Amino acid sequence: GGPFTGWTARRGRARRVEALEQVRQELVRATALVLTACRARAGSSVARALHECGEPAAAGVLDQMAAQGSGAPDAPDPSAAASAWVDQVDADVRDRLQAEAPRYVERLARGVGLDGVATLVLAAAAGLGAAAVVVERELGHVTGREAVDRARADLVDRAAAQARAGGSPARQALASPHLADDAAAGLRLRSAVLKGV
């Protein structure tokens, strides 16, 4: 019994598919918010560090950052990155997971649809423990965990890209030839130390 049994049964499939579609939409929204926060937090952390550092060129860098706006022009928008994450997990389930464990995927898809399988992997990767239990039980412990780990690693990479995008205006401003070399030397040294931001 319980809410997490019968995932492979045809009976109740339409209800499960609909519920998982709502979960998927909420995951996309929540992921976009998290990625937006990663970008904003990195940008505000860099700005705060520049404001507090006391270097003579910091004010000029802050002005250039404000003029540039938030993020790198080549970095994906957080909403687009969230959608791309979902698309990547869909592709992983459709291509790789079906090749690795076709019987298990087919059995679970019979109860929740192929998009539902991907949604369960997404939810598990986002930290929903109940989804992780279902994925590992229905797809096999190793195969299910590896699928979740790949999805989680992809999400972490996307969050890191957003954080780098948040720090990009500062890096661009520090690379500007308009900053006097002597005034910006201390800031450029700090930037070299903080390359990960």
MIDOSE-1310 file (N, C-alpha, C; in nm, 2 decimals, decimal comma, always signed):
residues 197
ggpf	+0,08/-0,12/+0,00/+0,00/+0,00/+0,00/+0,08/+0,12/+0,00; +0,02/+0,24/+0,02/+0,09/+0,37/+0,02/+0,09/+0,44/-0,11; +0,13/+0,57/-0,11/+0,13/+0,65/-0,23/+0,24/+0,61/-0,33; +0,34/+0,54/-0,28/+0,45/+0,51/-0,37/+0,46/+0,37/-0,41
tgwt	+0,34/+0,30/-0,42/+0,34/+0,17/-0,47/+0,25/+0,17/-0,60; +0,26/+0,07/-0,68/+0,18/+0,06/-0,80/+0,22/+0,15/-0,91; +0,35/+0,19/-0,91/+0,39/+0,29/-1,02/+0,39/+0,23/-1,16; +0,40/+0,09/-1,16/+0,41/+0,03/-1,29/+0,28/-0,02/-1,34
arrg	+0,17/-0,01/-1,26/+0,04/-0,06/-1,30/-0,02/+0,03/-1,40; -0,10/-0,03/-1,50/-0,17/+0,06/-1,59/-0,29/+0,13/-1,53; -0,35/+0,06/-1,43/-0,46/+0,12/-1,35/-0,41/+0,25/-1,28; -0,48/+0,36/-1,30/-0,44/+0,49/-1,24/-0,34/+0,56/-1,32
rarr	-0,30/+0,51/-1,43/-0,19/+0,58/-1,51/-0,22/+0,72/-1,54; -0,34/+0,75/-1,59/-0,37/+0,89/-1,63/-0,36/+0,98/-1,51; -0,40/+0,94/-1,39/-0,38/+1,03/-1,28/-0,24/+1,05/-1,24; -0,16/+0,94/-1,25/-0,01/+0,96/-1,22/+0,06/+1,04/-1,32
veal	+0,02/+1,03/-1,45/+0,08/+1,11/-1,56/+0,05/+1,25/-1,53; -0,07/+1,28/-1,50/-0,11/+1,42/-1,48/-0,04/+1,48/-1,36; -0,03/+1,40/-1,25/+0,03/+1,45/-1,13/+0,18/+1,48/-1,16; +0,24/+1,39/-1,23/+0,39/+1,41/-1,26/+0,41/+1,52/-1,35
eqvr	+0,32/+1,55/-1,44/+0,33/+1,67/-1,53/+0,33/+1,80/-1,45; +0,24/+1,80/-1,34/+0,24/+1,92/-1,25/+0,37/+1,93/-1,17; +0,42/+1,81/-1,13/+0,55/+1,81/-1,06/+0,66/+1,86/-1,16; +0,66/+1,82/-1,28/+0,76/+1,86/-1,38/+0,75/+2,02/-1,40
qelv	+0,63/+2,07/-1,41/+0,62/+2,22/-1,43/+0,67/+2,29/-1,31; +0,64/+2,24/-1,19/+0,69/+2,30/-1,07/+0,84/+2,29/-1,06; +0,90/+2,18/-1,10/+1,04/+2,16/-1,10/+1,11/+2,26/-1,19; +1,06/+2,29/-1,31/+1,11/+2,38/-1,40/+1,11/+2,52/-1,33
rata	+1,00/+2,56/-1,28/+0,98/+2,69/-1,21/+1,08/+2,70/-1,10; +1,09/+2,60/-1,01/+1,17/+2,61/-0,89/+1,32/+2,61/-0,93; +1,36/+2,53/-1,04/+1,49/+2,53/-1,08/+1,53/+2,67/-1,14; +1,44/+2,73/-1,22/+1,47/+2,86/-1,27/+1,49/+2,96/-1,16
lvlt	+1,42/+2,95/-1,05/+1,43/+3,04/-0,94/+1,57/+3,02/-0,87; +1,61/+2,89/-0,85/+1,74/+2,86/-0,79/+1,85/+2,91/-0,88; +1,84/+2,89/-1,01/+1,95/+2,93/-1,10/+1,96/+3,09/-1,10; +1,84/+3,15/-1,10/+1,84/+3,30/-1,09/+1,91/+3,35/-0,96
acra	+1,88/+3,28/-0,85/+1,94/+3,31/-0,73/+2,09/+3,29/-0,73; +2,14/+3,19/-0,79/+2,28/+3,16/-0,80/+2,35/+3,28/-0,87; +2,29/+3,32/-0,98/+2,35/+3,43/-1,06/+2,35/+3,56/-0,98; +2,23/+3,59/-0,92/+2,22/+3,71/-0,84/+2,31/+3,71/-0,72
rags	+2,32/+3,60/-0,65/+2,40/+3,59/-0,53/+2,55/+3,61/-0,57; +2,59/+3,55/-0,67/+2,73/+3,57/-0,71/+2,76/+3,71/-0,75; +2,67/+3,77/-0,82/+2,69/+3,91/-0,86/+2,69/+4,01/-0,74; +2,60/+3,98/-0,64/+2,60/+4,07/-0,53/+2,71/+4,04/-0,43
svar	+2,76/+3,92/-0,43/+2,88/+3,89/-0,35/+3,00/+3,96/-0,40; +3,02/+3,96/-0,53/+3,13/+4,03/-0,59/+3,12/+4,18/-0,57; +3,00/+4,23/-0,59/+2,98/+4,37/-0,57/+3,01/+4,41/-0,42; +2,96/+4,33/-0,33/+2,99/+4,36/-0,18/+3,14/+4,35/-0,15
alhe	+3,21/+4,25/-0,21/+3,35/+4,24/-0,18/+3,42/+4,36/-0,24; +3,38/+4,41/-0,36/+3,45/+4,53/-0,42/+3,42/+4,65/-0,33; +3,30/+4,66/-0,29/+3,26/+4,78/-0,21/+3,34/+4,78/-0,08; +3,36/+4,67/-0,02/+3,43/+4,66/+0,11/+3,58/+4,65/+0,10
cgep	+3,64/+4,63/-0,01/+3,78/+4,61/-0,02/+3,87/+4,73/+0,00; +3,82/+4,85/-0,03/+3,89/+4,97/-0,01/+3,99/+5,00/-0,12; +4,00/+4,93/-0,22/+4,09/+4,96/-0,33/+4,04/+5,08/-0,41; +4,13/+5,16/-0,46/+4,10/+5,29/-0,52/+4,01/+5,27/-0,65
aaag	+4,04/+5,16/-0,72/+3,97/+5,14/-0,85/+3,83/+5,07/-0,83; +3,80/+5,03/-0,71/+3,68/+4,95/-0,69/+3,55/+5,03/-0,73; +3,55/+5,16/-0,71/+3,43/+5,24/-0,74/+3,41/+5,24/-0,89; +3,52/+5,25/-0,97/+3,51/+5,24/-1,11/+3,46/+5,11/-1,17
vldq	+3,51/+5,00/-1,10/+3,46/+4,87/-1,14/+3,31/+4,85/-1,11; +3,27/+4,90/-0,99/+3,13/+4,89/-0,96/+3,04/+4,97/-1,06; +3,09/+5,09/-1,10/+3,02/+5,16/-1,20/+3,00/+5,09/-1,33; +3,12/+5,03/-1,37/+3,11/+4,95/-1,50/+3,02/+4,83/-1,49
maaq	+3,02/+4,77/-1,37/+2,93/+4,65/-1,35/+2,79/+4,69/-1,36; +2,76/+4,81/-1,30/+2,62/+4,85/-1,30/+2,58/+4,89/-1,44; +2,67/+4,94/-1,52/+2,64/+4,97/-1,66/+2,62/+4,85/-1,75; +2,69/+4,74/-1,71/+2,68/+4,62/-1,79/+2,56/+4,54/-1,76
gsga	+2,50/+4,55/-1,64/+2,39/+4,47/-1,61/+2,44/+4,34/-1,55; +2,34/+4,24/-1,53/+2,38/+4,12/-1,46/+2,41/+4,01/-1,56; +2,52/+3,95/-1,54/+2,55/+3,82/-1,62/+2,62/+3,85/-1,74; +2,67/+3,74/-1,80/+2,75/+3,73/-1,92/+2,65/+3,72/-2,04
pdap	+2,68/+3,79/-2,15/+2,59/+3,78/-2,26/+2,58/+3,64/-2,32; +2,69/+3,56/-2,30/+2,69/+3,43/-2,36/+2,64/+3,32/-2,27; +2,61/+3,36/-2,15/+2,55/+3,26/-2,05/+2,40/+3,25/-2,07; +2,35/+3,13/-2,06/+2,20/+3,11/-2,08/+2,12/+3,18/-1,97
dpsa	+2,01/+3,23/-2,01/+1,91/+3,28/-1,91/+1,88/+3,17/-1,81; +1,86/+3,20/-1,68/+1,83/+3,09/-1,59/+1,71/+3,01/-1,62; +1,60/+3,07/-1,68/+1,48/+3,00/-1,72/+1,52/+2,90/-1,83; +1,60/+2,95/-1,93/+1,64/+2,86/-2,04/+1,73/+2,75/-1,99
aasa	+1,81/+2,78/-1,89/+1,90/+2,68/-1,84/+1,82/+2,57/-1,76; +1,71/+2,61/-1,69/+1,62/+2,52/-1,63/+1,55/+2,43/-1,73; +1,50/+2,49/-1,83/+1,44/+2,41/-1,94/+1,54/+2,31/-2,01; +1,66/+2,36/-2,03/+1,76/+2,28/-2,09/+1,80/+2,16/-2,00
wvdq	+1,80/+2,18/-1,87/+1,82/+2,07/-1,77/+1,72/+1,96/-1,79; +1,59/+2,00/-1,79/+1,48/+1,91/-1,81/+1,50/+1,84/-1,94; +1,53/+1,91/-2,05/+1,55/+1,85/-2,18/+1,66/+1,74/-2,18; +1,77/+1,78/-2,11/+1,88/+1,69/-2,10/+1,85/+1,56/-2,03
vdad	+1,77/+1,57/-1,92/+1,73/+1,45/-1,84/+1,63/+1,37/-1,93; +1,54/+1,44/-2,00/+1,45/+1,36/-2,09/+1,54/+1,28/-2,19; +1,64/+1,35/-2,25/+1,72/+1,28/-2,35/+1,80/+1,16/-2,28; +1,85/+1,18/-2,16/+1,92/+1,08/-2,09/+1,83/+0,96/-2,07
vrdr	+1,71/+0,98/-2,03/+1,61/+0,87/-2,00/+1,58/+0,80/-2,14; +1,55/+0,88/-2,24/+1,51/+0,83/-2,37/+1,62/+0,75/-2,44; +1,74/+0,80/-2,43/+1,85/+0,74/-2,50/+1,94/+0,65/-2,42; +2,00/+0,70/-2,32/+2,09/+0,62/-2,24/+2,02/+0,52/-2,15
lqae	+1,93/+0,57/-2,07/+1,87/+0,48/-1,97/+1,79/+0,37/-2,04; +1,72/+0,40/-2,14/+1,64/+0,29/-2,21/+1,74/+0,19/-2,27; +1,86/+0,23/-2,31/+1,96/+0,14/-2,36/+2,02/+0,05/-2,25; +2,04/+0,11/-2,13/+2,10/+0,04/-2,02/+2,00/-0,06/-1,95
apry	+1,88/-0,02/-1,94/+1,78/-0,10/-1,86/+1,64/-0,09/-1,93; +1,63/-0,14/-2,06/+1,51/-0,13/-2,13/+1,39/-0,19/-2,06; +1,40/-0,30/-2,00/+1,28/-0,37/-1,94/+1,23/-0,28/-1,82; +1,32/-0,23/-1,74/+1,28/-0,16/-1,62/+1,22/-0,02/-1,67
verl	+1,28/+0,04/-1,76/+1,22/+0,17/-1,81/+1,09/+0,15/-1,87; +1,08/+0,04/-1,95/+0,95/+0,01/-2,02/+0,84/-0,02/-1,91; +0,88/-0,09/-1,81/+0,78/-0,13/-1,71/+0,73/+0,00/-1,63; +0,83/+0,08/-1,59/+0,79/+0,20/-1,52/+0,71/+0,30/-1,61
argv	+0,76/+0,31/-1,74/+0,69/+0,40/-1,84/+0,54/+0,35/-1,86; +0,52/+0,22/-1,85/+0,38/+0,17/-1,86/+0,29/+0,23/-1,76; +0,34/+0,26/-1,64/+0,26/+0,32/-1,54/+0,26/+0,47/-1,53; +0,37/+0,54/-1,58/+0,38/+0,68/-1,57/+0,41/+0,75/-1,69
gldg	+0,44/+0,68/-1,80/+0,48/+0,74/-1,93/+0,63/+0,77/-1,92; +0,69/+0,79/-2,04/+0,83/+0,81/-2,05/+0,87/+0,95/-1,99; +0,79/+1,05/-2,01/+0,81/+1,18/-1,94/+0,80/+1,17/-1,79; +0,71/+1,08/-1,75/+0,70/+1,06/-1,60/+0,83/+0,99/-1,54
vatl	+0,89/+0,90/-1,62/+1,01/+0,84/-1,57/+1,12/+0,96/-1,56; +1,13/+1,04/-1,66/+1,22/+1,15/-1,65/+1,19/+1,25/-1,54; +1,06/+1,27/-1,51/+1,02/+1,36/-1,40/+1,06/+1,30/-1,27; +1,05/+1,17/-1,25/+1,09/+1,11/-1,13/+1,24/+1,12/-1,11
vlaa	+1,32/+1,11/-1,22/+1,46/+1,13/-1,21/+1,49/+1,27/-1,17; +1,42/+1,37/-1,24/+1,44/+1,51/-1,21/+1,41/+1,54/-1,06; +1,30/+1,49/-1,01/+1,26/+1,52/-0,87/+1,36/+1,46/-0,78; +1,41/+1,34/-0,81/+1,51/+1,27/-0,72/+1,64/+1,36/-0,72
aagl	+1,68/+1,40/-0,84/+1,80/+1,48/-0,85/+1,79/+1,62/-0,78; +1,67/+1,67/-0,77/+1,64/+1,79/-0,70/+1,63/+1,77/-0,55; +1,63/+1,65/-0,50/+1,64/+1,62/-0,36/+1,51/+1,56/-0,30; +1,41/+1,53/-0,38/+1,29/+1,46/-0,33/+1,32/+1,32/-0,30
gaaa	+1,33/+1,28/-0,18/+1,37/+1,15/-0,14/+1,27/+1,04/-0,18; +1,14/+1,07/-0,18/+1,04/+0,97/-0,22/+1,06/+0,94/-0,37; +1,09/+1,04/-0,45/+1,12/+1,01/-0,59/+1,24/+0,92/-0,61; +1,34/+0,95/-0,53/+1,47/+0,87/-0,54/+1,44/+0,72/-0,50
vvve	+1,35/+0,70/-0,40/+1,31/+0,56/-0,37/+1,25/+0,49/-0,48; +1,15/+0,56/-0,55/+1,08/+0,50/-0,66/+1,18/+0,47/-0,77; +1,26/+0,57/-0,81/+1,36/+0,55/-0,92/+1,45/+0,43/-0,89; +1,50/+0,42/-0,77/+1,60/+0,31/-0,75/+1,52/+0,18/-0,74
relg	+1,40/+0,18/-0,68/+1,33/+0,05/-0,67/+1,28/+0,00/-0,81; +1,24/+0,10/-0,89/+1,18/+0,05/-1,02/+1,28/+0,04/-1,13; +1,39/+0,11/-1,13/+1,49/+0,11/-1,23/+1,62/+0,02/-1,19; +1,62/-0,02/-1,07/+1,73/-0,09/-1,01/+1,82/+0,01/-0,94
hvtg	+1,87/-0,04/-0,83/+1,95/+0,05/-0,74/+2,06/+0,12/-0,81; +2,15/+0,05/-0,88/+2,26/+0,11/-0,95/+2,22/+0,19/-1,06; +2,14/+0,14/-1,15/+2,10/+0,22/-1,27/+2,02/+0,34/-1,23; +1,93/+0,33/-1,14/+1,85/+0,44/-1,09/+1,94/+0,55/-1,03
reav	+2,03/+0,51/-0,94/+2,11/+0,60/-0,87/+2,21/+0,67/-0,97; +2,26/+0,60/-1,07/+2,34/+0,66/-1,17/+2,27/+0,77/-1,25; +2,14/+0,74/-1,29/+2,06/+0,83/-1,36/+2,04/+0,96/-1,28; +2,01/+0,94/-1,15/+1,99/+1,06/-1,06/+2,12/+1,13/-1,04
drar	+2,23/+1,06/-1,03/+2,36/+1,13/-1,01/+2,39/+1,21/-1,14; +2,37/+1,16/-1,25/+2,39/+1,23/-1,38/+2,31/+1,36/-1,38; +2,18/+1,35/-1,35/+2,09/+1,46/-1,35/+2,14/+1,57/-1,25; +2,18/+1,52/-1,13/+2,22/+1,61/-1,03/+2,35/+1,68/-1,07
adlv	+2,44/+1,61/-1,12/+2,57/+1,67/-1,17/+2,55/+1,78/-1,27; +2,45/+1,75/-1,36/+2,42/+1,84/-1,47/+2,36/+1,97/-1,41; +2,27/+1,95/-1,31/+2,21/+2,07/-1,24/+2,32/+2,15/-1,17; +2,41/+2,08/-1,10/+2,52/+2,15/-1,03/+2,61/+2,23/-1,14
draa	+2,63/+2,17/-1,25/+2,71/+2,24/-1,35/+2,64/+2,37/-1,40; +2,51/+2,35/-1,42/+2,43/+2,47/-1,46/+2,42/+2,58/-1,35; +2,42/+2,54/-1,23/+2,42/+2,64/-1,12/+2,56/+2,71/-1,12; +2,66/+2,63/-1,14/+2,80/+2,70/-1,14/+2,81/+2,79/-1,26
aqar	+2,75/+2,76/-1,37/+2,76/+2,85/-1,49/+2,68/+2,98/-1,46; +2,57/+2,97/-1,39/+2,50/+3,09/-1,35/+2,58/+3,17/-1,25; +2,65/+3,11/-1,16/+2,73/+3,18/-1,06/+2,84/+3,25/-1,14; +2,90/+3,18/-1,23/+3,01/+3,25/-1,31/+2,95/+3,36/-1,39
aggs	+2,83/+3,35/-1,44/+2,77/+3,46/-1,52/+2,74/+3,58/-1,43; +2,71/+3,55/-1,30/+2,69/+3,66/-1,21/+2,81/+3,74/-1,18; +2,93/+3,67/-1,18/+3,06/+3,74/-1,16/+3,12/+3,79/-1,28; +3,06/+3,76/-1,40/+3,12/+3,81/-1,52/+3,13/+3,96/-1,54
parq	+3,03/+4,04/-1,50/+3,05/+4,18/-1,52/+3,17/+4,24/-1,44; +3,21/+4,18/-1,33/+3,32/+4,22/-1,26/+3,45/+4,18/-1,33; +3,45/+4,06/-1,38/+3,57/+4,02/-1,46/+3,59/+4,10/-1,58; +3,48/+4,13/-1,65/+3,49/+4,22/-1,77/+3,54/+4,36/-1,74
alas	+3,49/+4,41/-1,63/+3,53/+4,54/-1,58/+3,68/+4,54/-1,55; +3,72/+4,44/-1,48/+3,86/+4,43/-1,44/+3,96/+4,41/-1,56; +3,90/+4,35/-1,66/+3,98/+4,33/-1,79/+3,98/+4,46/-1,88; +3,91/+4,56/-1,84/+3,89/+4,68/-1,92/+4,02/+4,75/-1,93
phla	+4,06/+4,79/-2,05/+4,18/+4,88/-2,06/+4,17/+5,02/-2,01; +4,04/+5,05/-1,97/+4,02/+5,19/-1,92/+4,06/+5,20/-1,78; +4,08/+5,09/-1,71/+4,12/+5,10/-1,57/+4,27/+5,13/-1,57; +4,31/+5,22/-1,49/+4,45/+5,25/-1,48/+4,52/+5,13/-1,41
ddaa	+4,63/+5,09/-1,47/+4,70/+4,97/-1,43/+4,74/+4,97/-1,28; +4,79/+5,09/-1,24/+4,84/+5,09/-1,10/+4,72/+5,09/-1,00; +4,61/+5,15/-1,04/+4,49/+5,16/-0,95/+4,42/+5,02/-0,95; +4,42/+4,95/-1,05/+4,35/+4,82/-1,06/+4,43/+4,70/-1,03
aglr	+4,56/+4,72/-1,00/+4,65/+4,60/-0,98/+4,60/+4,52/-0,86; +4,56/+4,58/-0,75/+4,52/+4,51/-0,63/+4,39/+4,43/-0,66; +4,30/+4,50/-0,74/+4,17/+4,43/-0,77/+4,20/+4,31/-0,86; +4,29/+4,33/-0,96/+4,32/+4,22/-1,05/+4,38/+4,10/-0,98
lrsa	+4,46/+4,13/-0,88/+4,52/+4,02/-0,80/+4,41/+3,95/-0,72; +4,32/+4,03/-0,66/+4,20/+3,96/-0,59/+4,12/+3,88/-0,69; +4,10/+3,93/-0,81/+4,02/+3,86/-0,91/+4,09/+3,73/-0,94; +4,22/+3,73/-0,95/+4,30/+3,61/-0,99/+4,28/+3,50/-0,88
vlkg	+4,27/+3,55/-0,75/+4,25/+3,46/-0,64/+4,11/+3,40/-0,64; +4,01/+3,48/-0,69/+3,87/+3,44/-0,68/+3,82/+3,40/-0,82; +3,90/+3,34/-0,90/+3,87/+3,30/-1,04/+3,74/+3,21/-1,04; +3,71/+3,14/-0,94/+3,59/+3,06/-0,94/+3,46/+3,13/-0,94
v	+3,46/+3,26/-0,90/+3,34/+3,33/-0,89/+3,30/+3,39/-1,02
